[in-house]
């Protein structure tokens, strides 16, 4: 099975290319997972106008904890194994489902939404709480990335986010549940068909997604949070933002925040 225990990443690219995804266990340290959980609460308090499923990438550029997390060397080691040694960052979102009413995510392809040229990008899905079938974990269809980019519906279902891919290409009988413990991650291809069911359990499902790109991928429109985390920039491709500085009372305090002043 395409499953690894961090830091062993040998063979990860072979499984990723074949199935369109891999699972890596124990990537995030326990203390960081606790800070992520606290950060989600902090963001929900600051942004009551946003749904927990949509704590999005437009909030990242001025948030030093978020950038500290996204540049965590354990995450970058996984990214480097798949995109190469020059690792840039494109987007991330917390996608958190409340108990008994958290929304599902329609079957979709991430590449349908993104202004990237070429579409060379990986998505890391990280678990802050246990993410299992009962509370709406991510579901994936292995090998579906080989279908190419598909059409998506223009309308959205009220109890789901994102747009549904053309049902003609779906074979849900092949779907598998990506069940993760806190600190585990999965990584998937931008064309892999994936989604999730609503959370009907009495427990939160907290986690989110991160998109890393090689420095050779161009972000083809103005974007709020493009950072270079490892390696060197490629001339004429992207303009990278400086890291935000920590300001006491303005940002959430976190371990090591003094170094971000």
C-alpha atoms as a printed R data frame, in Angstrom:
    type eleno elety resid chain resno       x      y       z
1   ATOM     1    CA   UNK     A     1   0.000  0.000   0.000
2   ATOM     2    CA   UNK     A     2   1.183  3.559  -0.709
3   ATOM     3    CA   UNK     A     3   1.675  4.406   2.965
4   ATOM     4    CA   UNK     A     4   4.838  5.652   4.662
5   ATOM     5    CA   UNK     A     5   6.008  6.370   8.209
6   ATOM     6    CA   UNK     A     6   7.897  9.655   8.347
7   ATOM     7    CA   UNK     A     7  10.800 10.236   7.735
8   ATOM     8    CA   UNK     A     8  11.033  7.213   5.383
9   ATOM     9    CA   UNK     A     9  10.047  8.609   1.967
10  ATOM    10    CA   UNK     A    10  11.884  6.138  -0.263
11  ATOM    11    CA   UNK     A    11   9.641  5.174  -3.160
12  ATOM    12    CA   UNK     A    12   7.056  7.867  -2.458
13  ATOM    13    CA   UNK     A    13   7.194  9.331  -5.986
14  ATOM    14    CA   UNK     A    14   6.579  5.917  -7.599
15  ATOM    15    CA   UNK     A    15   3.409  5.313  -5.586
16  ATOM    16    CA   UNK     A    16   2.280  8.905  -6.079
17  ATOM    17    CA   UNK     A    17   2.691  8.668  -9.848
18  ATOM    18    CA   UNK     A    18   0.832  5.347  -9.988
19  ATOM    19    CA   UNK     A    19  -2.122  6.054  -7.684
20  ATOM    20    CA   UNK     A    20  -2.232  9.848  -7.578
21  ATOM    21    CA   UNK     A    21  -1.821  9.949  -3.790
22  ATOM    22    CA   UNK     A    22   0.188  8.712  -0.822
23  ATOM    23    CA   UNK     A    23  -0.286  8.673   2.958
24  ATOM    24    CA   UNK     A    24   2.547  9.631   5.329
25  ATOM    25    CA   UNK     A    25   2.118  8.982   9.040
26  ATOM    26    CA   UNK     A    26   3.460 10.992  12.007
27  ATOM    27    CA   UNK     A    27   4.725 14.004  10.037
28  ATOM    28    CA   UNK     A    28   3.618 16.791  12.382
29  ATOM    29    CA   UNK     A    29   4.911 16.938  15.942
30  ATOM    30    CA   UNK     A    30   2.318 16.761  18.731
31  ATOM    31    CA   UNK     A    31   3.054 20.273  20.012
32  ATOM    32    CA   UNK     A    32   2.549 21.748  16.555
33  ATOM    33    CA   UNK     A    33  -0.760 19.901  16.154
34  ATOM    34    CA   UNK     A    34  -1.967 21.459  19.422
35  ATOM    35    CA   UNK     A    35  -0.957 24.906  18.160
36  ATOM    36    CA   UNK     A    36  -2.822 24.275  14.901
37  ATOM    37    CA   UNK     A    37  -5.960 23.420  16.856
38  ATOM    38    CA   UNK     A    38  -5.583 26.610  18.882
39  ATOM    39    CA   UNK     A    39  -4.960 28.617  15.705
40  ATOM    40    CA   UNK     A    40  -8.228 27.359  14.211
41  ATOM    41    CA   UNK     A    41 -10.092 28.576  17.320
42  ATOM    42    CA   UNK     A    42  -8.235 31.906  17.138
43  ATOM    43    CA   UNK     A    43  -9.187 32.404  13.494
44  ATOM    44    CA   UNK     A    44 -12.830 31.495  14.083
45  ATOM    45    CA   UNK     A    45 -12.993 34.048  16.917
46  ATOM    46    CA   UNK     A    46 -11.443 36.740  14.694
47  ATOM    47    CA   UNK     A    47 -13.543 35.904  11.633
48  ATOM    48    CA   UNK     A    48 -17.075 34.994  12.754
49  ATOM    49    CA   UNK     A    49 -18.262 35.849   9.238
50  ATOM    50    CA   UNK     A    50 -16.420 32.809   7.827
51  ATOM    51    CA   UNK     A    51 -17.548 29.199   7.932
52  ATOM    52    CA   UNK     A    52 -15.105 26.718   9.526
53  ATOM    53    CA   UNK     A    53 -14.857 25.010   6.139
54  ATOM    54    CA   UNK     A    54 -13.528 28.227   4.617
55  ATOM    55    CA   UNK     A    55 -10.678 29.664   6.693
56  ATOM    56    CA   UNK     A    56  -8.797 30.455   3.543
57  ATOM    57    CA   UNK     A    57  -5.516 31.364   1.920
58  ATOM    58    CA   UNK     A    58  -6.276 35.110   1.758
59  ATOM    59    CA   UNK     A    59  -5.653 35.238   5.537
60  ATOM    60    CA   UNK     A    60  -2.121 33.809   5.373
61  ATOM    61    CA   UNK     A    61   0.202 36.580   4.155
62  ATOM    62    CA   UNK     A    62   0.113 38.586   7.414
63  ATOM    63    CA   UNK     A    63  -0.093 35.640   9.821
64  ATOM    64    CA   UNK     A    64   3.340 34.538  11.109
65  ATOM    65    CA   UNK     A    65   2.100 31.364  12.780
66  ATOM    66    CA   UNK     A    66   0.486 30.146   9.588
67  ATOM    67    CA   UNK     A    67   3.686 30.804   7.618
68  ATOM    68    CA   UNK     A    68   5.787 29.167  10.333
69  ATOM    69    CA   UNK     A    69   3.596 26.044  10.068
70  ATOM    70    CA   UNK     A    70   3.611 25.963   6.263
71  ATOM    71    CA   UNK     A    71   7.413 26.244   6.230
72  ATOM    72    CA   UNK     A    72   7.851 23.411   8.748
73  ATOM    73    CA   UNK     A    73  10.864 21.363   7.607
74  ATOM    74    CA   UNK     A    74   8.994 18.052   7.967
75  ATOM    75    CA   UNK     A    75   6.349 19.228   5.495
76  ATOM    76    CA   UNK     A    76   9.004 20.633   3.166
77  ATOM    77    CA   UNK     A    77  10.876 17.321   3.179
78  ATOM    78    CA   UNK     A    78   7.731 15.600   1.895
79  ATOM    79    CA   UNK     A    79   7.176 18.342  -0.678
80  ATOM    80    CA   UNK     A    80  10.782 18.191  -1.862
81  ATOM    81    CA   UNK     A    81  10.489 14.441  -2.460
82  ATOM    82    CA   UNK     A    82   7.743 15.182  -5.017
83  ATOM    83    CA   UNK     A    83   8.356 18.648  -6.502
84  ATOM    84    CA   UNK     A    84  12.144 18.919  -6.248
85  ATOM    85    CA   UNK     A    85  14.566 20.932  -4.146
86  ATOM    86    CA   UNK     A    86  13.200 24.414  -4.983
87  ATOM    87    CA   UNK     A    87   9.929 24.465  -3.039
88  ATOM    88    CA   UNK     A    88   7.487 27.357  -3.289
89  ATOM    89    CA   UNK     A    89   4.107 27.771  -1.638
90  ATOM    90    CA   UNK     A    90   0.882 28.661  -3.396
91  ATOM    91    CA   UNK     A    91  -2.098 28.263  -1.034
92  ATOM    92    CA   UNK     A    92  -3.493 26.638   2.094
93  ATOM    93    CA   UNK     A    93  -6.865 26.471   3.795
94  ATOM    94    CA   UNK     A    94  -8.280 25.066   6.988
95  ATOM    95    CA   UNK     A    95 -11.269 22.888   6.079
96  ATOM    96    CA   UNK     A    96 -12.969 22.127   9.393
97  ATOM    97    CA   UNK     A    97 -16.293 20.340   9.779
98  ATOM    98    CA   UNK     A    98 -18.423 21.095  12.800
99  ATOM    99    CA   UNK     A    99 -20.055 18.210  14.678
100 ATOM   100    CA   UNK     A   100 -23.379 17.102  13.144
101 ATOM   101    CA   UNK     A   101 -23.514 19.886  10.540
102 ATOM   102    CA   UNK     A   102 -20.122 20.123   8.841
103 ATOM   103    CA   UNK     A   103 -20.461 20.350   5.071
104 ATOM   104    CA   UNK     A   104 -19.231 17.780   2.594
105 ATOM   105    CA   UNK     A   105 -16.944 18.467  -0.360
106 ATOM   106    CA   UNK     A   106 -18.123 17.542  -3.845
107 ATOM   107    CA   UNK     A   107 -16.091 15.166  -6.016
108 ATOM   108    CA   UNK     A   108 -13.661 17.492  -7.774
109 ATOM   109    CA   UNK     A   109 -10.177 18.052  -9.142
110 ATOM   110    CA   UNK     A   110  -8.091 20.764  -7.499
111 ATOM   111    CA   UNK     A   111  -6.526 21.726 -10.826
112 ATOM   112    CA   UNK     A   112  -9.937 22.955 -12.032
113 ATOM   113    CA   UNK     A   113  -9.591 26.011  -9.778
114 ATOM   114    CA   UNK     A   114  -5.962 27.100  -9.916
115 ATOM   115    CA   UNK     A   115  -4.114 29.660 -12.108
116 ATOM   116    CA   UNK     A   116  -0.885 27.654 -12.365
117 ATOM   117    CA   UNK     A   117   1.321 27.263 -15.437
118 ATOM   118    CA   UNK     A   118   2.172 24.429 -15.773
119 ATOM   119    CA   UNK     A   119  -0.153 22.539 -13.398
120 ATOM   120    CA   UNK     A   120   2.752 21.128 -11.415
121 ATOM   121    CA   UNK     A   121   1.599 21.241  -7.796
122 ATOM   122    CA   UNK     A   122   0.918 18.871  -4.918
123 ATOM   123    CA   UNK     A   123  -1.731 19.087  -2.217
124 ATOM   124    CA   UNK     A   124  -0.886 17.993   1.313
125 ATOM   125    CA   UNK     A   125  -3.935 17.288   3.445
126 ATOM   126    CA   UNK     A   126  -3.045 17.462   7.168
127 ATOM   127    CA   UNK     A   127  -5.062 16.112  10.090
128 ATOM   128    CA   UNK     A   128  -5.412 18.199  13.257
129 ATOM   129    CA   UNK     A   129  -8.040 15.897  14.769
130 ATOM   130    CA   UNK     A   130  -8.766 12.310  13.864
131 ATOM   131    CA   UNK     A   131 -10.185 12.233  10.330
132 ATOM   132    CA   UNK     A   132 -12.195  9.057   9.730
133 ATOM   133    CA   UNK     A   133 -15.232  7.868   7.805
134 ATOM   134    CA   UNK     A   134 -17.637  8.783  10.613
135 ATOM   135    CA   UNK     A   135 -16.721 12.490  10.660
136 ATOM   136    CA   UNK     A   136 -16.277 13.046   6.936
137 ATOM   137    CA   UNK     A   137 -12.696 12.171   6.029
138 ATOM   138    CA   UNK     A   138 -11.345 12.769   2.536
139 ATOM   139    CA   UNK     A   139 -12.205 10.089  -0.046
140 ATOM   140    CA   UNK     A   140 -10.085  9.473  -3.151
141 ATOM   141    CA   UNK     A   141 -10.364  7.416  -6.323
142 ATOM   142    CA   UNK     A   142  -6.945  5.838  -6.982
143 ATOM   143    CA   UNK     A   143  -5.590  6.336 -10.480
144 ATOM   144    CA   UNK     A   144  -8.246  8.899 -11.443
145 ATOM   145    CA   UNK     A   145  -5.570 11.556 -12.051
146 ATOM   146    CA   UNK     A   146  -4.866  9.802 -15.346
147 ATOM   147    CA   UNK     A   147  -8.310 10.826 -16.696
148 ATOM   148    CA   UNK     A   148  -7.068 14.364 -17.377
149 ATOM   149    CA   UNK     A   149  -8.844 17.592 -16.479
150 ATOM   150    CA   UNK     A   150 -12.648 17.156 -16.432
151 ATOM   151    CA   UNK     A   151 -15.615 19.517 -16.627
152 ATOM   152    CA   UNK     A   152 -17.226 20.637 -13.379
153 ATOM   153    CA   UNK     A   153 -20.808 21.793 -12.773
154 ATOM   154    CA   UNK     A   154 -21.437 25.525 -12.438
155 ATOM   155    CA   UNK     A   155 -23.800 25.188  -9.444
156 ATOM   156    CA   UNK     A   156 -23.066 23.975  -5.939
157 ATOM   157    CA   UNK     A   157 -25.079 21.817  -3.561
158 ATOM   158    CA   UNK     A   158 -26.176 23.618  -0.395
159 ATOM   159    CA   UNK     A   159 -24.669 21.005   1.948
160 ATOM   160    CA   UNK     A   160 -21.347 20.767   0.090
161 ATOM   161    CA   UNK     A   161 -18.535 23.069  -0.946
162 ATOM   162    CA   UNK     A   162 -16.854 23.274  -4.382
163 ATOM   163    CA   UNK     A   163 -18.316 22.137  -7.694
164 ATOM   164    CA   UNK     A   164 -19.183 18.576  -8.711
165 ATOM   165    CA   UNK     A   165 -17.103 16.957 -11.437
166 ATOM   166    CA   UNK     A   166 -18.981 15.465 -14.413
167 ATOM   167    CA   UNK     A   167 -20.747 12.372 -12.931
168 ATOM   168    CA   UNK     A   168 -20.016 10.442 -16.132
169 ATOM   169    CA   UNK     A   169 -16.360 10.048 -15.116
170 ATOM   170    CA   UNK     A   170 -17.065  9.009 -11.515
171 ATOM   171    CA   UNK     A   171 -16.840  5.427 -10.298
172 ATOM   172    CA   UNK     A   172 -17.485  5.742  -6.571
173 ATOM   173    CA   UNK     A   173 -17.194  1.970  -6.149
174 ATOM   174    CA   UNK     A   174 -13.419  2.494  -6.412
175 ATOM   175    CA   UNK     A   175 -13.274  5.241  -3.766
176 ATOM   176    CA   UNK     A   176 -11.267  4.707  -0.594
177 ATOM   177    CA   UNK     A   177 -11.485  6.550   2.720
178 ATOM   178    CA   UNK     A   178  -8.281  8.345   3.736
179 ATOM   179    CA   UNK     A   179  -8.396  7.854   7.495
180 ATOM   180    CA   UNK     A   180  -5.772  9.849   9.386
181 ATOM   181    CA   UNK     A   181  -4.710 10.403  12.971
182 ATOM   182    CA   UNK     A   182  -3.623 13.846  14.231
183 ATOM   183    CA   UNK     A   183  -0.256 14.672  12.679
184 ATOM   184    CA   UNK     A   184  -0.704 12.361   9.680
185 ATOM   185    CA   UNK     A   185  -0.891 13.718   6.148
186 ATOM   186    CA   UNK     A   186  -1.944 12.577   2.708
187 ATOM   187    CA   UNK     A   187  -0.574 13.991  -0.544
188 ATOM   188    CA   UNK     A   188  -2.499 14.042  -3.803
189 ATOM   189    CA   UNK     A   189  -2.192 15.021  -7.461
190 ATOM   190    CA   UNK     A   190  -4.045 18.128  -8.781
191 ATOM   191    CA   UNK     A   191  -6.160 15.966 -11.124
192 ATOM   192    CA   UNK     A   192  -7.077 13.231  -8.630
193 ATOM   193    CA   UNK     A   193 -10.835 12.897  -8.073
194 ATOM   194    CA   UNK     A   194 -11.548 13.374  -4.389
195 ATOM   195    CA   UNK     A   195 -14.222 14.690  -2.039
196 ATOM   196    CA   UNK     A   196 -15.801 13.994   1.332
197 ATOM   197    CA   UNK     A   197 -19.167 13.453   2.981
198 ATOM   198    CA   UNK     A   198 -20.778 15.806   5.526
199 ATOM   199    CA   UNK     A   199 -19.897 15.339   9.183
200 ATOM   200    CA   UNK     A   200 -22.883 13.704  10.863
201 ATOM   201    CA   UNK     A   201 -20.903 12.624  13.944
202 ATOM   202    CA   UNK     A   202 -20.665 14.359  17.325
203 ATOM   203    CA   UNK     A   203 -16.936 15.129  16.816
204 ATOM   204    CA   UNK     A   204 -15.103 17.882  14.971
205 ATOM   205    CA   UNK     A   205 -13.112 17.015  11.874
206 ATOM   206    CA   UNK     A   206 -10.314 19.562  11.774
207 ATOM   207    CA   UNK     A   207  -7.551 19.744   9.206
208 ATOM   208    CA   UNK     A   208  -6.776 21.410   5.939
209 ATOM   209    CA   UNK     A   209  -4.895 21.487   2.678
210 ATOM   210    CA   UNK     A   210  -1.581 22.962   1.528
211 ATOM   211    CA   UNK     A   211  -0.412 23.482  -2.044
212 ATOM   212    CA   UNK     A   212   3.334 23.411  -2.777
213 ATOM   213    CA   UNK     A   213   4.771 24.087  -6.224
214 ATOM   214    CA   UNK     A   214   8.234 23.851  -7.773
215 ATOM   215    CA   UNK     A   215   9.850 27.234  -8.356
216 ATOM   216    CA   UNK     A   216   9.379 26.624 -12.095
217 ATOM   217    CA   UNK     A   217   5.567 26.815 -11.793
218 ATOM   218    CA   UNK     A   218   4.160 30.287 -12.453
219 ATOM   219    CA   UNK     A   219   1.186 31.693 -10.573
220 ATOM   220    CA   UNK     A   220  -0.649 33.284 -13.500
221 ATOM   221    CA   UNK     A   221  -2.591 35.977 -11.649
222 ATOM   222    CA   UNK     A   222  -2.149 38.302  -8.701
223 ATOM   223    CA   UNK     A   223  -2.160 36.062  -5.631
224 ATOM   224    CA   UNK     A   224  -2.034 36.985  -1.922
225 ATOM   225    CA   UNK     A   225   0.333 34.382  -0.488
226 ATOM   226    CA   UNK     A   226   3.130 33.165  -2.776
227 ATOM   227    CA   UNK     A   227   6.235 32.323  -0.716
228 ATOM   228    CA   UNK     A   228   9.549 30.621  -1.468
229 ATOM   229    CA   UNK     A   229  10.343 28.165   1.338
230 ATOM   230    CA   UNK     A   230  13.328 26.199   0.042
231 ATOM   231    CA   UNK     A   231  15.903 26.598  -2.724
232 ATOM   232    CA   UNK     A   232  16.242 29.496  -5.154
233 ATOM   233    CA   UNK     A   233  13.773 31.487  -7.284
234 ATOM   234    CA   UNK     A   234  13.662 31.150 -11.066
235 ATOM   235    CA   UNK     A   235  14.082 34.464 -12.855
236 ATOM   236    CA   UNK     A   236  10.890 35.782 -14.437
237 ATOM   237    CA   UNK     A   237   8.549 33.208 -12.852
238 ATOM   238    CA   UNK     A   238   7.130 34.513  -9.552
239 ATOM   239    CA   UNK     A   239   7.571 37.414  -7.148
240 ATOM   240    CA   UNK     A   240   7.657 36.042  -3.612
241 ATOM   241    CA   UNK     A   241   6.374 37.786  -0.516
242 ATOM   242    CA   UNK     A   242   8.552 38.467   2.541
243 ATOM   243    CA   UNK     A   243   7.685 36.488   5.662
244 ATOM   244    CA   UNK     A   244   5.342 38.339   8.058
245 ATOM   245    CA   UNK     A   245   6.706 39.571  11.383
246 ATOM   246    CA   UNK     A   246   5.172 38.641  14.729
247 ATOM   247    CA   UNK     A   247   3.537 41.505  16.645
248 ATOM   248    CA   UNK     A   248   2.491 40.801  20.223
249 ATOM   249    CA   UNK     A   249  -1.209 41.442  20.726
250 ATOM   250    CA   UNK     A   250  -1.893 41.393  16.998
251 ATOM   251    CA   UNK     A   251  -0.970 37.789  16.221
252 ATOM   252    CA   UNK     A   252  -1.458 34.482  17.998
253 ATOM   253    CA   UNK     A   253   1.536 33.696  20.206
254 ATOM   254    CA   UNK     A   254   3.267 30.410  19.411
255 ATOM   255    CA   UNK     A   255   6.415 28.507  20.287
256 ATOM   256    CA   UNK     A   256   9.399 30.360  18.834
257 ATOM   257    CA   UNK     A   257   7.388 33.455  17.899
258 ATOM   258    CA   UNK     A   258  10.141 35.686  19.250
259 ATOM   259    CA   UNK     A   259  12.308 34.735  16.293
260 ATOM   260    CA   UNK     A   260   9.600 36.079  13.979
261 ATOM   261    CA   UNK     A   261   9.628 39.633  15.406
